[in-house]
Amino acid sequence: MAKNLPRTMKAVGLYKYLPISDLNSLLDIEIGLPKLQKNDVLIEVKAISVNPIDTKQRAPKPVIETTPRILGWDGAGTVIKNGEKSNIFNVGDEVIFTGDLRRNGCNAQYVALNEFLVGPKPKNLTFEQSAAMPLTAVTAYESLFERLLLSNKDAGKSILVINSAGGVGSVATQIASNLGLKVIGTASRKETIDFSLSHGANIVLNHKNHLFPQLADNGYENGVDYILVNYDPYPYWDTIMQVIKPQGKICLIVDSSGLVDLKPLKDKSVTLASESMLTKIKYNTEDLFKHHEMLKEISKMLDNGQLKTTLNKILTPINAVNLKEAHKILEEKTSIGKIVLSGF
């Protein structure tokens, strides 16, 4: 039975899209609770994670919102109410979730989401540890299984994960390692190299130096079978074209900052794929239900030790000051793993 709900809730939102250094870039506000659609669940938010998509959505642009926009598409909490046709979860279930950019997000005490964007919270993890995982884990899962088409049959093959200490990279390295692939990460600082090695990478190259000589020194002079690019591919493009094997596969999860030459792809018959976790959600694809199935599988993998959380920093409580700090760290591109905020 749903508990009595308040009429309003605390949230962190924006009216103007401003640099994070601006006092008004993110604001502590109080607003009404979100309205439930028929396939929604209403979730009481316990912890949220911050991702590059948050900083990109908040980035300066000449738009003024008439009602506050709430960011945040990654977290954990408890189901407190069901929409009229929602039947996957019960009131009281502890869950993890991603989100829908067309609706207000989870930087608030409550969030309403289509039940397909929700999965069971891992039983052995805290809300904070769990909140670090949904968005990046689904992105990594889709990248490896749906875009690069990896399976256990690919054990022994090689994958290069560019920016392996980030949120997606540090999940992808674990999944690829579980499949038996030889996992090559890239990082540049001792702490990011150590983080990558502890999250599935067999070796870690310095991405501030040319990658091909480092690959050759480690026995990959003939290149790699797969490449997952978790960073702007533009500065790496010529190297990517050089090191991918004939008939290899490449997946990009970040837009290129410049034009790139696609001709080398044809010469090697290389497959190039792009990944956005939001595609199924935005276009309401017929396989949207798979999003829920992936979250279930990710939760199971976290509980049985196949995956470990990439949580690296907790800020408390969930408020504008702490969210600004998290956005600042992400924009400086110095973060390792995931930043989570918890409690109101």
MOWORA-V366435 format. One record per helix or strand. SS is the DSSP state (@ for helix, = for strand). FROM is the first residue (numbers start at 1). TO is the last residue. Records with the same first field share a line. If there is no record, write none. Layout:
SS: FROM-TO + FROM-TO
//
This chain:
=: 8-17 + 27-32 + 40-50 + 61-70 + 75-82 + 94-97 + 108-108 + 110-114 + 118-120 + 158-162 + 182-187 + 203-206 + 224-229 + 244-252 + 271-274 + 311-316 + 338-342
@: 52-58 + 115-117 + 127-131 + 134-147 + 152-154 + 167-178 + 190-197 + 211-217 + 234-243 + 263-268 + 279-282 + 289-303 + 320-331
//
